Amino acid sequence: MQLFLALFMDNKTINGAQMGKIVDSITDTYKQHNEDIYGATDNSYWIMDGALSLKRTNYTDDFSDVVWMVKWWQNYLKKHLEQFEKSIVAILEEGMEQLNYEFSKFANINELNKLDRASAGIAIVRINDDNLESFVLGDVEINLKAGKEIITLVDDKVEALDKKVIDMIFNNPNRDKEYAFNGYTKEELKLLRENRLKMNSEDGYYILEHDANVIQKGIYQEYRLDEVKEILMMSDGFSSICKKYKQLSVEDLFVKSKNEGMESILEMIRGIEESDPGIEIYKRLRKHDDATAVYINME
C-alpha cells in the first residue's frame, strides 16, 4: 500500500485576502501506481481520480495512460492555475489542447474509441480575491461548510451507472473463479464497457479525457470567501466511507478531519475493506479503490 500524507499550516496574504489555513491531504493506493492525485498552489487545490481504459492497450511511455494523464495535469495545473485573468474552464480547455498535442506523439487521438481512452474526474477550488471558485467534472466531490450548511458539488451520473455493475458483482458468489480482465468477469466487463461508451454524452456522464468541449459541462460555482469556513475534497474511494459503507456522515468527516486528521478516516476505510475481501457485505466495484482527499480549514 502506497500512502502519502501531508499537513501544513500558514497565515499569509492569498491573492489579496488575509487568512489562516490548516490543510490536511492524503492519497493512498494498494496498486503499484496510484491513479489518483492531488496538488496545490498558494491559491488553489485540486484532486483527480483516474480511470484506466477498458482495453488491454497502453500508448504512452508511463506505466499506464491514466498514470501518464494525471501526472501531466498535475504539472500543468501547478504552472497555470494562478492565472487569475483566466477562468478555470479556460485554463482546462487550453490544457486539453496541450495534453492532446503531447499525447499525439504516442497515438492518433482521433483513432481511439472511448474504450481506448483513459479518463479522470477532477475537482478544483481556487481563491480569487474575495471569492472562492469551485469546479467539478466527474464523480469527485467538493464539500463546503458555510455556517451550519454543507454544500456538496458532485456529478452522480457515474455512480448511477456503476450501481448496475456493483449489483452484478454482489450477487455472484463465484465471481472469483470467472475473472477475465482487471478483476472483472466477462459479464461485468461487458456492462462496464457499455457504460464507458456513454462517456461524455447526454445519456451518460461527463469526465476529463481528450475532448475539450466537455469541460463546459462541469459544475462551476462561486462563493464569498468569508462565508466558507471549511472545505473537503474527495475522490469516490475516500467518500466511500459515507456513500458505500454508511459509517460516517459528511459532517462527521469534517469533524474527524479537523480534530483527528485524515489518516484516521483512511484507516477506517481500509479496515472495512479488509474485513470484507469477498465483497459480500459492502457493495462496491472492487476490494480496494484509490482514496484521495484534501481538507482545508479557512478559519
C-alpha positions in Angstrom: 0.0 0.0 0.0 1.4 3.4 -1.0 0.4 6.2 1.3 1.2 9.9 1.1 0.0 12.3 3.8 0.8 16.0 4.0 -0.1 18.6 6.7 0.9 22.2 6.6 -0.2 25.5 8.2 0.2 29.0 7.0 -1.0 32.5 7.6 -0.4 34.8 4.7 -2.0 37.0 2.1 -3.6 34.9 -0.5 -4.3 36.8 -3.7 -5.3 39.8 -1.7 -7.1 38.0 1.2 -5.5 37.6 4.6 -6.3 34.3 6.3 -5.0 31.3 8.2 -5.2 27.8 6.7 -4.8 24.3 8.0 -4.6 21.8 5.2 -4.5 18.1 5.6 -4.3 15.9 2.5 -3.9 12.2 1.8 -3.7 9.8 -1.1 -3.4 6.0 -0.9 -3.4 3.0 -3.2 -3.0 -0.7 -3.0 -1.8 -0.9 -6.6 1.8 -0.4 -7.8 0.9 3.0 -9.2 -1.7 5.5 -7.9 -4.3 6.7 -10.4 -5.4 9.4 -8.0 -3.5 12.6 -7.4 -3.8 15.9 -5.5 -2.0 19.1 -5.7 -1.9 22.7 -4.5 -0.5 26.2 -5.3 -0.7 29.2 -3.0 -4.3 29.9 -4.0 -5.7 26.6 -5.3 -6.2 22.9 -4.5 -7.3 20.0 -6.7 -7.8 16.3 -6.8 -8.0 13.9 -9.7 -9.4 10.3 -9.8 -8.2 8.5 -12.8 -9.8 5.6 -14.7 -8.0 3.1 -16.9 -9.0 2.4 -20.4 -11.1 -0.8 -20.7 -8.9 -2.4 -23.3 -5.5 -4.1 -22.9 -3.9 -1.0 -24.5 -1.2 1.4 -23.4 0.1 4.1 -25.7 2.2 6.3 -23.5 5.7 5.7 -22.1 4.4 5.5 -18.5 3.1 2.6 -16.5 -0.4 3.3 -17.9 -2.1 6.0 -19.9 -4.1 7.2 -16.9 -1.0 7.5 -14.8 0.6 9.5 -17.6 -2.5 11.7 -17.8 -2.8 12.6 -14.1 0.9 13.3 -13.9 0.6 15.6 -16.9 -2.3 17.5 -15.5 -0.5 17.8 -12.1 2.4 19.6 -13.7 0.1 21.8 -15.9 -2.1 22.9 -13.1 0.8 23.9 -10.9 2.0 26.2 -13.6 -1.3 27.7 -14.8 -4.0 27.8 -12.1 -2.5 31.0 -10.7 -3.5 32.9 -13.9 -6.4 34.7 -12.3 -7.2 36.7 -15.5 -8.4 33.4 -16.9 -11.3 31.2 -15.8 -10.8 27.7 -14.5 -12.7 26.4 -17.5 -10.5 28.3 -19.9 -7.3 27.1 -18.2 -8.5 23.5 -18.5 -9.5 23.9 -22.2 -6.1 25.3 -23.0 -4.6 22.5 -21.1 -6.6 19.9 -23.0 -5.1 21.3 -26.3 -1.6 20.9 -24.9 -2.3 17.5 -23.5 -3.6 16.2 -26.8 -0.6 17.6 -28.6 1.7 15.7 -26.2 -0.4 12.6 -26.4 -0.4 12.7 -30.2 3.3 11.8 -30.0 2.2 8.3 -28.9 -1.1 7.8 -30.8 -3.6 9.5 -33.0 -6.4 10.5 -30.7 -9.0 10.5 -33.5 -8.4 6.8 -34.0 -9.1 5.9 -30.3 -12.6 5.0 -29.3 -14.0 5.5 -25.8 -12.8 2.2 -24.6 -9.2 3.0 -25.5 -9.2 6.3 -23.6 -8.1 6.9 -20.1 -10.1 9.5 -18.2 -10.3 11.3 -14.8 -12.7 13.1 -12.6 -11.3 16.4 -11.4 -12.2 18.9 -8.6 -10.6 22.3 -8.2 -11.0 25.1 -5.7 -9.3 28.5 -6.2 -9.2 31.6 -4.1 -9.6 34.6 -6.3 -9.7 37.9 -4.4 -12.8 37.8 -2.2 -14.3 34.8 -3.9 -13.9 31.0 -3.7 -14.2 29.4 -7.1 -15.1 25.7 -7.3 -15.2 23.3 -10.3 -16.1 19.6 -10.6 -16.1 17.4 -13.6 -16.9 13.7 -12.9 -17.7 11.9 -9.6 -15.1 13.5 -7.4 -16.6 16.0 -5.0 -16.2 19.2 -3.2 -18.0 19.9 0.2 -18.1 23.4 1.5 -19.1 24.2 5.1 -20.7 27.6 5.4 -22.0 28.1 8.9 -24.2 25.1 9.7 -24.9 24.4 6.0 -22.9 21.9 3.9 -22.9 22.4 0.2 -21.9 19.4 -2.0 -20.8 19.7 -5.6 -20.6 16.3 -7.4 -21.9 14.7 -10.6 -23.7 11.5 -9.5 -24.2 10.1 -13.0 -21.2 7.8 -12.9 -22.4 6.4 -9.5 -25.8 5.5 -11.0 -24.2 3.6 -13.9 -21.7 1.9 -11.6 -24.6 0.7 -9.4 -25.7 -1.8 -12.0 -22.3 -3.4 -12.2 -22.0 -3.4 -8.4 -25.2 -5.3 -8.0 -23.9 -7.8 -10.5 -20.7 -8.2 -8.5 -22.6 -8.5 -5.2 -24.9 -11.2 -6.5 -22.3 -13.5 -7.9 -20.7 -15.6 -5.2 -18.5 -17.5 -7.7 -17.0 -14.5 -9.5 -13.5 -15.1 -8.2 -13.4 -18.1 -10.5 -14.6 -16.2 -13.5 -12.2 -13.2 -13.8 -11.5 -12.2 -17.3 -9.8 -8.7 -17.2 -8.6 -6.4 -14.4 -10.5 -8.3 -11.7 -13.8 -8.4 -13.6 -15.8 -11.2 -15.1 -16.9 -11.2 -18.8 -20.4 -10.2 -17.8 -19.3 -7.4 -15.6 -16.8 -6.2 -18.2 -19.5 -6.2 -20.8 -21.6 -3.8 -18.7 -18.6 -1.7 -17.8 -17.8 -1.2 -21.4 -21.4 -0.4 -22.3 -21.2 2.3 -19.6 -17.9 3.6 -20.8 -19.3 4.1 -24.3 -21.7 6.6 -22.7 -18.7 8.7 -21.6 -19.1 12.4 -22.4 -22.7 12.0 -23.7 -26.0 13.3 -22.6 -27.3 9.9 -21.7 -24.1 9.0 -19.8 -21.7 11.2 -17.9 -19.1 13.9 -18.4 -15.4 13.5 -17.4 -12.0 14.7 -18.3 -10.4 12.8 -21.2 -9.4 14.2 -24.6 -12.5 16.2 -25.6 -12.1 19.9 -24.7 -15.8 20.6 -25.3 -17.0 18.6 -22.3 -15.2 20.9 -19.8 -18.1 23.3 -20.2 -20.3 20.5 -18.8 -18.5 20.7 -15.4 -20.2 22.2 -12.3 -18.8 25.7 -11.6 -19.8 27.8 -8.6 -18.5 30.9 -6.8 -18.9 31.7 -3.1 -17.9 34.7 -1.0 -14.6 33.7 0.7 -15.6 34.9 4.1 -18.7 32.6 4.1 -16.7 29.4 3.6 -15.2 28.0 6.8 -14.1 24.6 5.8 -13.6 22.6 2.5 -13.4 18.9 2.0 -12.5 17.5 -1.4 -12.7 13.7 -2.0 -12.3 11.0 -4.6 -15.0 8.3 -4.6 -12.6 5.9 -2.9 -12.5 8.3 0.1 -16.1 9.3 0.1 -17.0 5.6 0.2 -16.9 5.8 4.0 -20.2 7.8 3.6 -21.8 6.7 0.4 -21.0 3.0 0.2 -20.1 1.9 3.8 -22.5 4.3 5.6 -20.2 4.6 8.6 -19.8 8.4 8.7 -21.8 11.4 7.5 -20.1 14.3 5.7 -20.5 16.3 8.9 -18.6 13.6 10.7 -15.9 13.8 8.1 -15.4 17.5 8.7 -15.1 16.9 12.4 -12.7 14.0 12.2 -10.6 15.7 9.5 -10.3 18.8 11.7 -9.7 17.0 15.1 -8.1 13.7 14.2 -6.6 14.0 10.7 -7.5 12.2 7.5 -5.3 9.2 8.2 -7.8 8.1 10.9 -10.5 8.1 8.2 -8.4 6.2 5.8 -7.7 3.6 8.4 -11.5 3.1 8.8 -11.9 2.7 5.1 -9.2 0.1 4.7 -10.3 -1.7 7.8 -13.8 -2.1 6.4 -12.4 -3.3 3.0 -10.1 -5.8 4.7 -13.0 -7.2 6.8 -14.9 -7.9 3.6 -12.4 -9.2 1.0 -15.1 -11.1 -1.0 -17.4 -8.1 -1.4 -20.1 -9.9 0.5 -21.2 -7.2 2.9 -20.3 -3.8 1.5 -21.3 -3.3 -2.2 -18.5 -1.8 -4.3 -16.7 -2.3 -7.7 -13.5 -3.7 -6.2 -12.0 -4.7 -2.9 -9.9 -1.5 -2.7 -10.0 1.8 -4.5 -7.5 4.6 -4.6 -8.5 7.1 -1.9 -7.6 10.8 -2.0 -8.9 13.8 0.0 -7.9 17.3 0.9 -9.3 19.2 3.9 -8.9 22.9 4.3 -9.8 24.9 7.4 -10.3 28.5 6.3 -10.8 30.0 9.8 
